[in-house]
Amino acid sequence: MIAAVTAAAVLAALGAVATGLKTHPGGDPTSAPAPAADTGPSAGSPAPLSPPGAAPVAADVTPSGPTGAADQGASAPITVTVRPSRRDDPECNQYVIDRPPSEVPRPPAVVDAPAWVAKTGAVAGHYQSIGLTVQGIGSDTVVLTALNVRIARIAAPLAWNAYSMGEGCGGGVDVHSFDLDLDAARPRPVVFEGSTGLPLKVSERDPEVIEVNAETTSHDVSWYLELEWSSGNRTGTLPIGLGDGAPFRTSAVKGRPLYRYPTGGKAWEPSPFQK
C-alpha cells in the first residue's frame, strides 16, 4: 500500500480547477478543453514500452474503470479544485529533471512551485499526491458515485536525475483517501485503510476533499482521473487533469542519481538515500 505522502517544501505543481474541466497549473482557474488521451510521446520523452523489435506504440488509452455517463465535462454540476497534498512530508516529494545539479535552481517556496517546475521541466518522481476539493454548483445535492483512472500513456522511466525536496516519509490520512498503483495491469483508486470511500454527497455549502496518492516504481505514466456523479435524474463523468487538457505525469526514480539540497546548503549534493 502506498504511504501517505507530504512535502515540507513543495509538491509537484499540479494546481488545477475543474468545472467540466477548467484547469490551470498552480490552482488558478482558467478555461481549458477537456483532456484527451496522448497518442504518443512528446518531444524529448522516451517511447512507450513495446515488445523487443517492435515499433513503439501508444499505451492502451481506455479507462481503467466504468465511465458510462450521460453528461460529460462542462455540464457537470460540480467544481473540482486540484492542488498538491501532503506538503509537510518531504522525502516523498521528488522530481526527475533532465538537467545536471549545477543547472537546477534550489528548491522553491510552495508559492513558487509552479514556476520552478515549468522552468526546469520537472516531472513528479515515484509519488504524486493530490487533493481534490469537490463542491456543488447551485442548490442541488450531488452524489459522487465513483472515482476511476484513465491511463493516457505508459513508457519506460525517464532516464533523468532525481531531486529530493527533503528526507523522511510519513503523515496522516485524510477522511477520503485513495491509493493508486500506476504499475498495476488496470490501475484503480483503492480506499486507504481507515479512510472512507465513495459514494459521497457534496453541495455548494458542503464541499469534500478527496486525496489520491499515486505511485510508480517501474514506469513513466501519464494519467487522468474521472469522477462519476449523479444529481436528480442526471448522471455524468468529470475528467480531471492539468491545464490545457494535459494529464498528470509520474515517473519512477529507482536507479536514477538522487540529489538533495541540505538545509543551509548552497548547492545540490548526492543524497545518502540512493534507491
KEKENU-472883 format. One line per 5 residues: number of its first residue (from 1); their letters; for each residue y, x, z of C-alpha. Coordinates in nm, 3 decimals, padded with zeros to 5 digits. Each point is the difference from the previous one (the first is absolute). Example, Ala and Ser with C-alpha at 12.3 -4.5 7.8 and 13.67 -1.06 7.14 Angstrom:
! residues 2
1) AS) -00.450,01.230,00.780; 00.344,00.137,-00.066
//
This chain:
! residues 275
1) MIAAV) 00.000,00.000,00.000; 00.342,00.126,-00.084; 00.213,00.113,00.291; 00.328,-00.188,00.045; 00.266,00.234,-00.123
6) TAAAV) 00.359,00.069,00.102; 00.253,00.270,-00.082; 00.269,00.161,00.216; 00.211,00.102,-00.292; -00.071,-00.218,-00.301
11) LAALG) -00.269,-00.179,-00.196; -00.030,-00.035,-00.375; 00.307,-00.166,-00.147; -00.162,-00.335,-00.055; 00.290,-00.226,00.085
16) AVATG) -00.011,-00.313,-00.210; 00.092,-00.365,00.015; -00.199,-00.264,-00.183; 00.101,-00.355,-00.084; -00.239,-00.078,-00.278
21) LKTHP) 00.039,00.368,-00.031; 00.341,00.142,00.081; -00.044,00.360,00.093; 00.194,00.320,00.049; -00.097,00.335,00.155
26) GGDPT) 00.155,00.037,00.343; -00.007,-00.371,00.081; 00.317,-00.114,-00.173; -00.060,-00.317,-00.204; 00.044,00.003,-00.374
31) SAPAP) -00.148,-00.187,-00.293; -00.317,00.144,-00.149; -00.279,-00.130,-00.223; -00.338,-00.090,00.140; -00.230,00.304,00.003
36) AADTG) -00.229,00.071,-00.291; -00.308,00.221,00.013; 00.035,00.353,-00.133; -00.197,00.063,-00.315; -00.014,00.373,00.036
41) PSAGS) 00.144,00.300,00.181; 00.369,00.065,00.012; 00.148,00.323,-00.124; -00.105,00.291,00.217; -00.280,-00.197,00.168
46) PAPLS) -00.371,00.084,-00.024; -00.219,-00.207,-00.228; -00.207,-00.277,00.159; -00.353,00.086,00.102; -00.256,-00.028,-00.279
51) PPGAA) -00.355,00.121,-00.066; -00.036,00.365,-00.109; 00.071,00.033,-00.369; 00.149,-00.346,-00.028; 00.359,-00.072,-00.096
56) PVAAD) 00.222,-00.093,00.296; 00.024,-00.373,00.056; 00.212,-00.222,00.221; -00.163,-00.125,00.318; -00.116,-00.360,00.038
61) VTPSG) 00.316,-00.204,00.047; -00.160,-00.327,00.108; 00.099,-00.119,00.349; -00.222,00.109,00.289; -00.010,-00.354,00.137
66) PTGAA) 00.046,-00.363,-00.105; 00.339,-00.065,-00.157; -00.023,-00.345,-00.157; 00.337,-00.170,00.049; 00.224,-00.266,-00.142
71) DQGAS) 00.331,00.175,00.063; 00.070,00.368,-00.061; 00.283,00.225,00.111; 00.348,-00.146,-00.015; -00.096,-00.356,00.102
76) APITV) -00.151,00.108,00.332; 00.171,-00.171,00.300; -00.005,00.324,00.201; 00.176,00.336,00.010; -00.182,00.321,00.085
81) TVRPS) 00.185,00.307,00.122; -00.207,00.317,-00.033; 00.089,00.298,00.217; -00.164,00.315,00.136; -00.202,-00.054,00.316
86) RRDDP) -00.109,00.221,00.292; 00.298,00.237,-00.021; -00.049,00.157,00.342; -00.336,00.159,-00.082; 00.057,00.305,-00.220
91) ECNQY) -00.331,00.166,-00.093; -00.111,-00.297,-00.205; 00.328,00.019,-00.187; -00.068,00.244,-00.282; 00.107,00.038,-00.360
96) VIDRP) -00.131,00.187,-00.301; 00.272,00.163,-00.208; -00.020,00.203,-00.320; 00.226,00.274,00.135; -00.036,00.323,00.200
101) PSEVP) 00.126,-00.007,00.361; 00.314,00.195,-00.097; 00.108,-00.290,-00.223; -00.071,-00.286,00.243; 00.293,-00.112,00.220
106) RPPAV) -00.056,-00.026,00.373; -00.138,-00.336,00.126; 00.269,-00.269,-00.021; 00.129,-00.245,00.255; -00.159,-00.344,-00.035
111) VDAPA) 00.305,-00.147,-00.173; -00.005,00.281,-00.256; -00.370,-00.032,-00.081; 00.032,-00.196,-00.329; 00.237,00.259,-00.149
116) WVAKT) -00.221,00.287,00.125; -00.313,-00.149,-00.154; 00.177,-00.073,-00.329; 00.147,00.349,-00.017; -00.331,00.179,00.069
121) GAVAG) -00.232,-00.240,-00.187; -00.204,-00.034,00.320; -00.314,-00.216,00.015; -00.145,-00.130,00.327; -00.285,00.226,00.110
126) HYQSI) -00.328,-00.121,00.151; 00.153,-00.296,00.189; 00.258,-00.259,-00.098; 00.104,-00.253,00.263; 00.230,-00.290,-00.083
131) GLTVQ) 00.128,-00.307,00.179; 00.048,-00.333,-00.176; 00.254,-00.234,00.159; -00.080,-00.343,-00.143; 00.249,-00.286,00.035
136) GIGSD) 00.010,-00.350,-00.140; 00.276,-00.135,-00.226; 00.141,-00.338,00.095; -00.137,-00.242,00.260; -00.364,-00.013,-00.113
141) TVVLT) -00.273,00.185,00.183; -00.202,00.240,-00.216; -00.356,00.102,00.079; -00.101,00.354,-00.097; -00.363,-00.043,-00.096
146) ALNVR) -00.120,00.341,-00.122; 00.107,00.358,-00.066; -00.161,00.179,-00.293; 00.036,00.334,-00.177; 00.033,00.073,-00.371
151) IARIA) -00.083,00.357,-00.098; 00.218,00.094,-00.296; -00.132,00.352,-00.052; -00.237,00.253,00.157; 00.010,00.372,-00.083
156) APLAW) -00.102,00.332,00.147; 00.213,00.108,00.300; 00.330,00.162,-00.089; -00.037,00.380,-00.006; 00.330,00.051,00.180
161) NAYSM) 00.106,00.147,00.333; -00.014,-00.224,00.307; 00.290,-00.024,00.245; -00.032,-00.141,00.351; 00.292,-00.158,00.185
166) GEGCG) -00.156,00.092,00.336; -00.328,00.033,00.189; -00.215,-00.246,00.194; -00.139,-00.351,-00.073; -00.019,-00.313,00.212
171) GGVDV) 00.192,-00.313,00.088; -00.047,-00.369,00.061; -00.094,-00.288,-00.224; 00.221,-00.284,-00.119; -00.114,-00.358,00.051
176) HSFDL) -00.094,-00.042,-00.367; -00.137,00.338,-00.111; -00.230,00.083,-00.290; -00.182,00.318,-00.098; -00.035,00.074,-00.371
181) DLDAA) -00.257,00.251,-00.130; 00.127,00.093,-00.345; -00.321,00.195,-00.070; -00.223,-00.306,00.031; -00.171,-00.140,-00.310
186) RPRPV) 00.210,-00.316,00.039; 00.283,00.071,00.246; 00.101,-00.289,00.222; 00.211,-00.032,00.315; -00.219,-00.020,00.312
191) VFEGS) 00.140,-00.138,00.324; 00.046,00.279,00.254; -00.210,-00.043,00.314; 00.198,-00.193,00.261; 00.247,-00.128,-00.258
196) TGLPL) 00.044,-00.345,-00.153; -00.055,-00.065,-00.369; 00.081,-00.289,-00.230; 00.062,-00.295,-00.038; 00.344,00.024,00.153
201) KVSER) 00.295,-00.241,00.003; 00.357,00.110,-00.074; 00.331,-00.179,-00.042; 00.367,00.084,-00.039; 00.040,00.015,00.378
206) DPEVI) -00.338,00.156,00.077; -00.074,00.312,-00.206; -00.309,00.211,00.058; -00.070,00.371,-00.048; -00.322,00.114,-00.167
211) EVNAE) -00.091,00.368,00.011; -00.217,00.168,-00.264; -00.140,00.349,00.063; -00.138,00.146,-00.323; -00.201,00.321,-00.025
216) TTSHD) -00.161,00.214,-00.268; -00.189,00.326,00.047; -00.126,00.037,-00.359; 00.244,-00.141,-00.257; 00.352,-00.055,-00.127
221) VSWYL) 00.033,-00.380,00.013; 00.273,-00.232,-00.131; -00.029,-00.347,00.153; 00.166,-00.334,00.068; -00.041,-00.262,00.271
226) ELEWS) -00.038,-00.367,-00.089; 00.086,-00.260,00.266; -00.148,-00.347,-00.050; 00.193,-00.295,00.144; 00.002,-00.379,00.017
231) SGNRT) 00.275,-00.250,00.083; -00.060,-00.373,-00.024; -00.180,-00.057,-00.331; 00.109,00.336,-00.141; -00.197,00.323,-00.001
236) GTLPI) 00.073,00.339,-00.147; -00.028,00.377,00.012; 00.289,00.239,00.065; -00.042,00.356,-00.136; 00.151,00.272,00.220
241) GLGDG) 00.088,00.354,-00.104; 00.298,00.231,-00.037; 00.318,-00.058,-00.198; -00.004,-00.040,-00.380; -00.359,-00.123,00.016
246) APFRT) -00.134,00.338,00.114; -00.316,00.008,00.213; -00.049,00.171,00.332; -00.158,00.343,-00.048; -00.215,00.204,00.238
251) SAVKG) -00.177,00.331,-00.067; -00.261,00.192,00.197; 00.107,00.333,00.151; -00.336,00.153,00.090; -00.023,00.358,-00.125
256) RPLYR) 00.371,00.022,-00.081; 00.223,00.266,00.162; 00.167,-00.174,00.296; 00.346,00.094,00.127; 00.208,-00.108,00.298
261) YPTGG) 00.365,00.041,00.101; 00.002,00.101,00.369; 00.255,-00.146,00.239; 00.292,00.239,00.000; -00.142,00.182,-00.301
266) KAWEP) 00.185,00.101,-00.313; -00.275,-00.020,-00.261; -00.336,-00.153,-00.082; -00.298,00.201,00.124; -00.381,-00.035,-00.036
271) SPFQK) -00.133,-00.262,00.241; -00.276,00.103,00.244; -00.159,-00.337,-00.069; -00.126,00.068,-00.355; -00.249,-00.262,-00.117
//
